[in-house]
Amino acid sequence: MSIFRDRPVTAVGVATAVLLLTGCTTAPGVSPPPTSTTVPSDMLLEEAEPAPPQDPVVATGTVLDESGDVRLCLGAIRESHPPQCDGVPLEDWSWDGVDGDEASGETRWGAYAVTGTWDGERFTVTEPPALLALYDPMAPDDPTAGVDGTSAAAELDRVQNDISGRLGVEALTLATDRGYVWLQVVWDDGTMQKAVDEEYGEDVVVVTSALREID
């Protein structure tokens, strides 16, 4: 089951009673994980603040320009014409010499691999973009080393719903697969992974980054 945060949601079915996740550990002074998606805003997961990468990174997604307000859509895009997304602010973007774009009214968009820097809030372009259709990146390493998780499906559904309610659009994609909850965020230096390990237990949630460091 997958949750794509950029799609409009008309209703979310959440059971009124959920099982407490067993076998998880918590950091000293932190309450156990909540039993619903309504939780205080000062919980550990929400406080996790990864340090921005010091070196350039590459991102793949849709560049969406609405009357000069340019964003990089890293998660799912709302199915509309023109498309819509929350995205992250994109600085120093230029359409000059860029192919593969479409336009509708005051909106212009296209799919690209974009290289630049990330300061934790904005992505600044430092090199000409590449058409995503022609971009051939190396496959990322599997953080699980091919080993399937052992958590029960009910526990994974509970954790997935909890993370969805707490992170909102900060969770670019959220899904259960191979015995894990897979959470993609814009960027993680290990801080988010440590937070979910402490709240839900190790080998339950796998955090990945939409931004990839350039080797």
C-alpha positions in Angstrom: 0.0 0.0 0.0 1.4 3.4 -1.0 0.6 6.9 0.1 1.6 9.7 -2.3 1.4 13.0 -0.4 1.1 15.2 -3.5 -2.2 13.7 -4.6 -5.4 15.3 -3.3 -7.1 13.0 -0.7 -10.8 13.0 -0.2 -10.9 10.6 2.7 -8.5 8.5 4.7 -9.8 5.4 6.4 -8.0 5.0 9.7 -9.2 2.4 12.2 -10.5 3.9 15.4 -8.5 1.4 17.5 -5.0 0.4 16.6 -2.5 -1.9 18.1 0.6 -0.5 19.9 3.7 -1.3 18.0 5.6 -3.9 20.0 9.3 -4.3 20.4 10.2 -0.6 19.6 12.6 1.5 21.5 12.4 5.1 22.5 15.0 7.7 23.3 15.3 8.7 27.0 12.5 11.0 28.0 10.5 10.4 24.8 7.0 8.9 25.0 6.2 5.7 23.1 4.8 6.1 19.6 1.3 7.4 19.6 -1.7 5.2 18.7 -3.3 7.6 16.2 -2.2 10.1 13.6 -3.1 13.0 15.9 0.0 13.6 17.9 1.8 16.5 19.7 4.0 18.6 17.4 7.1 18.2 19.7 7.6 14.5 19.1 11.1 13.3 18.1 10.2 12.5 14.5 9.0 16.0 13.8 12.0 17.6 15.5 14.5 15.7 13.3 16.5 18.3 11.2 19.0 16.8 8.8 22.1 18.9 8.1 22.1 20.1 4.5 24.7 18.4 2.2 27.9 20.4 1.8 28.5 19.2 -1.7 26.4 19.4 -4.9 23.5 17.0 -5.3 21.3 15.9 -8.2 17.6 15.6 -8.2 15.2 14.2 -10.7 11.6 15.5 -11.1 9.4 18.0 -12.7 10.3 21.7 -12.8 7.0 23.7 -12.5 7.0 27.4 -13.3 3.9 29.2 -12.4 4.2 32.9 -13.4 7.8 32.9 -12.3 7.3 30.9 -9.1 9.5 28.0 -9.9 9.4 24.7 -7.9 11.0 21.3 -8.2 8.5 18.6 -7.8 10.2 15.6 -6.1 7.2 13.6 -5.1 4.0 12.7 -6.9 2.3 15.3 -9.0 -1.4 16.1 -8.9 -3.2 14.9 -12.0 -4.3 18.1 -13.6 -3.5 20.2 -16.6 -1.3 22.0 -16.0 0.2 19.8 -13.3 0.4 20.9 -9.7 2.7 20.0 -6.8 4.0 21.4 -3.5 7.6 20.9 -4.4 10.6 22.8 -3.2 11.6 26.3 -4.2 14.0 26.3 -7.2 16.5 29.2 -7.4 18.6 30.3 -10.5 16.5 28.3 -12.9 16.4 29.5 -16.5 14.5 28.1 -19.5 17.1 29.5 -21.9 18.4 26.6 -24.0 16.3 24.0 -22.2 14.2 21.6 -24.3 11.4 19.3 -23.5 9.1 21.8 -21.8 5.3 22.3 -22.1 3.2 25.3 -21.4 -0.4 26.1 -20.5 -1.4 29.7 -19.8 1.1 31.1 -17.4 2.4 27.7 -16.4 5.5 26.0 -17.9 6.9 22.7 -16.9 9.2 19.8 -17.9 11.0 16.7 -16.4 14.7 17.1 -15.8 17.7 16.0 -13.8 18.8 19.1 -11.9 22.2 19.6 -10.3 22.7 22.1 -7.5 22.9 22.8 -3.8 20.4 22.3 -1.1 20.4 24.5 2.0 17.5 22.7 3.8 14.8 25.0 2.3 15.8 25.9 -1.3 17.5 24.1 -4.2 19.8 26.4 -6.2 20.7 25.3 -9.7 24.5 25.3 -10.4 24.7 23.4 -13.8 22.5 23.2 -16.9 19.7 20.6 -16.5 19.5 17.3 -18.4 16.3 16.0 -20.0 15.0 13.3 -17.7 14.2 11.1 -20.7 18.0 11.1 -21.5 19.3 10.8 -18.0 20.8 7.5 -17.1 21.9 7.5 -13.4 23.4 4.6 -11.6 20.9 2.6 -9.5 21.2 3.5 -5.8 22.4 1.0 -3.3 19.8 -1.0 -1.5 19.9 0.2 2.1 18.6 -3.2 3.2 21.3 -5.2 1.4 18.5 -7.3 -0.1 17.3 -8.6 3.3 13.6 -8.5 3.8 12.1 -7.1 7.0 10.3 -9.2 9.5 7.6 -6.8 10.8 4.0 -7.9 10.6 1.7 -6.2 8.0 -0.5 -4.8 10.7 2.4 -3.1 12.4 3.7 -1.7 9.1 0.3 -0.3 8.3 0.1 1.3 11.7 3.5 2.9 11.3 2.8 4.1 7.8 -0.4 5.8 8.9 1.3 7.4 11.9 4.2 8.8 9.8 1.8 10.0 7.1 -0.3 12.0 9.7 2.8 13.5 11.3 5.0 14.4 8.4 2.4 15.4 5.9 3.9 16.6 2.6 7.4 16.2 4.1 6.9 12.5 3.3 7.4 12.6 -0.5 6.4 9.0 -0.9 5.4 6.4 1.7 4.8 2.8 1.1 5.1 -0.7 2.6 7.2 -3.3 0.7 9.3 -6.3 1.5 8.5 -6.1 5.2 9.5 -2.4 5.7 7.9 1.0 5.6 9.7 3.0 2.9 9.8 6.7 3.5 11.3 9.1 1.0 12.1 12.7 2.1 13.9 15.5 0.3 17.1 14.9 2.1 18.4 12.8 5.0 21.9 12.7 6.4 21.0 9.8 8.7 19.1 12.1 11.2 15.7 11.0 10.1 16.7 7.3 10.0 17.9 7.5 13.5 14.7 9.2 14.6 12.5 6.5 13.1 14.7 3.7 14.5 14.4 5.2 18.0 10.6 5.6 17.7 9.6 2.4 15.9 12.5 0.1 16.3 15.3 -0.8 13.9 14.6 -2.5 10.6 11.0 -1.2 10.5 11.3 2.1 8.5 13.8 2.7 5.7 14.4 6.4 4.9 15.7 7.4 1.5 16.6 10.8 0.0 15.2 12.3 -3.2 18.4 14.3 -3.5 21.5 12.2 -4.3 25.0 13.3 -3.6 27.3 13.5 -6.6 30.2 11.0 -6.4 
